[in-house]
Amino acid sequence: MSLASLSSARRATATRRLAAFRVPPTVALAFAIIALVIAWSLAPGLFTSHDPVNGVPVDKLLGPSAAHWFGTDHLGRDLYARVVYGTASSVTSALIAVVIGVLAGGLIGLVAGFLGGWVDIVFARLVDVLLAIPNFLLAVIVVTAIGFDTTNAAIATGVSAVAVFARVMRAEVIKTRQATFVEASFLFGGSRWHILLRHVLPNASRSVLPLAVLQFGLSILVIASLAFLGYGDPPPASDWGLLISIGKDYLKWPWLVYAPALVTIATVLSVNRISRWLRKTD
């Protein structure tokens, strides 16, 4: 191959790599929304000067304005401030749920797929049982058993996600275990632990990242739904689901429902868009 042809091939390869990592406008917008939500959860005081707990009775049920972006509630509290301060609870709970699902489900899938045999059969039947129960119903059962608050709701949501991560990890481990480089490592005398940690786990876990991002959005929805039903922290907490639940009693003032609902929807849609982009760029 001539130098010109080699240089052209290298430029083409570099162009393809740049195209693969190019962020579409919708993905950039999704990242911006998630960055704003994370900033709300980390430093809510930087985004609002209103008190999320103590309101001004004279200002109750005011519509959205420059002074109160999302309006005020029945106690005169700024709704934007309550949404912003409720972000930390919603985001933290969703992260707890995802961590539980990834660690527990990933470990089950890793062990079942790598060892095979009766271990795989036992874990596969356990996963089938969990998958047979709807996620939200399983979350309600768990949170009812361990108690009503947002942390327990997060734990319940994480337990309901274990089966999904276990099945995906098991499938990826089985596929990776049959790869040529894994068989070559066995032939060269590699131990099970070396092959598991050095080859199988890094390659099998690549598909877990988009699923974890997707599960983060789903966890926000499940936790908000549990809070809406009263399984989360009681007032004056400002979880997004609780705000929607309180707002439904004041239908003449729709911003009480629309504001937290739109924030929840925008967050979940942004997470889903990022997850789809990650799957395409894997």
Disulfide bonds with the S-S distance in Angstrom:
none
